[in-house]
């Protein structure tokens, strides 16, 4: 059985997915806003999307990505007790270390490098 392991960069990006179904450009904006960082490299963002889709953490419908409700709760469990988003993100990352998840979906469609470039240019903020 195939298993999926997330690395620290994956976890940082995964934490930034909004609760509502969102286009790639909005997810990138959330990442840059929360982490006060440049957009992730294509290889980094495609890694987390591939892993999260295959593990059933996120799903895609009509060009928008949504975090599974139970997973969203798990990812953001510390939001109410942490001093800020960064502290909550760090607590999530700590809790997610060395976790192996089974592949539940092998049939995923990932965006291309060109589609990522378009999303970068169309970020809302």
C-alpha positions in Angstrom: 0.0 0.0 0.0 1.3 3.4 -1.0 1.7 6.0 1.8 2.1 9.7 1.6 4.5 11.8 3.8 4.3 15.6 3.9 7.4 17.7 4.3 7.7 21.0 6.2 7.2 23.1 3.1 4.0 21.0 2.2 2.7 21.6 5.7 3.3 25.4 5.5 1.4 25.6 2.2 -1.4 23.2 3.4 -2.0 25.4 6.5 -2.8 28.4 4.2 -5.8 26.8 2.4 -8.9 28.8 3.1 -12.0 27.1 4.5 -14.2 28.1 1.5 -13.7 26.5 -2.0 -10.9 28.6 -3.6 -9.1 29.0 -6.9 -5.4 28.5 -7.0 -4.7 32.2 -7.2 -6.5 32.9 -4.0 -4.7 30.0 -2.2 -1.4 31.5 -3.3 -2.5 34.9 -2.0 -3.4 33.4 1.4 0.0 31.8 1.6 1.9 35.0 0.8 -0.2 37.0 3.3 0.0 34.5 6.2 3.7 33.7 5.8 4.8 37.2 4.6 6.7 35.4 1.9 7.0 35.2 -1.9 4.7 32.7 -3.7 5.9 29.1 -3.4 7.9 27.7 -6.2 6.0 25.6 -8.7 7.7 22.4 -7.6 6.8 23.0 -3.9 3.1 23.9 -4.6 2.6 21.0 -7.0 4.0 18.6 -4.4 1.5 19.6 -1.7 -1.4 19.6 -4.1 -0.5 16.2 -5.4 -0.1 14.7 -1.9 -3.2 16.4 -0.4 -5.4 15.4 -3.3 -4.1 11.8 -3.2 -4.6 11.6 0.6 -8.1 13.0 0.4 -7.2 16.1 2.4 -8.3 18.4 -0.4 -10.6 17.9 -3.4 -11.1 19.9 -6.6 -14.4 20.8 -8.2 -14.8 23.2 -11.1 -11.4 24.7 -10.7 -11.7 25.3 -7.0 -10.0 23.5 -4.2 -11.6 22.7 -0.9 -10.1 21.2 2.3 -12.2 18.3 3.7 -14.1 19.6 6.7 -12.6 17.2 9.2 -9.1 17.9 7.9 -9.7 21.6 8.1 -10.6 21.2 11.8 -7.5 19.1 12.3 -5.2 21.6 10.6 -6.7 24.6 12.4 -7.3 23.0 15.8 -4.9 25.5 17.5 -6.3 28.7 15.9 -8.3 29.5 19.0 -5.5 29.0 21.5 -2.4 30.1 19.7 -1.3 33.8 19.9 -1.4 34.2 16.2 -1.6 32.4 12.8 2.1 31.7 12.7 2.0 30.0 16.2 -1.0 28.0 15.1 0.8 27.0 11.9 3.8 25.9 13.8 1.7 23.8 16.2 0.0 22.1 13.2 3.4 21.4 11.6 4.6 19.9 14.8 1.6 17.6 15.1 1.9 16.6 11.4 5.5 15.4 11.5 6.2 11.8 10.5 2.6 11.1 9.7 2.0 8.5 7.0 -1.3 8.7 5.2 -2.7 6.2 2.8 -3.4 7.0 -0.8 -7.2 7.2 -1.2 -7.4 8.8 -4.6 -5.0 8.0 -7.4 -7.0 9.8 -10.1 -6.0 13.4 -9.6 -5.6 16.2 -12.1 -2.9 18.7 -11.3 -2.4 22.1 -12.8 0.4 22.8 -15.2 3.3 25.2 -14.9 1.5 27.5 -17.3 -1.7 27.4 -15.2 0.4 28.2 -12.1 1.9 31.2 -13.9 -1.6 32.5 -14.8 -2.7 32.0 -11.1 0.4 34.0 -10.0 -0.6 36.9 -12.3 -4.2 36.8 -11.2 -3.8 36.9 -7.4 -6.5 39.0 -5.7 -4.1 40.4 -3.1 
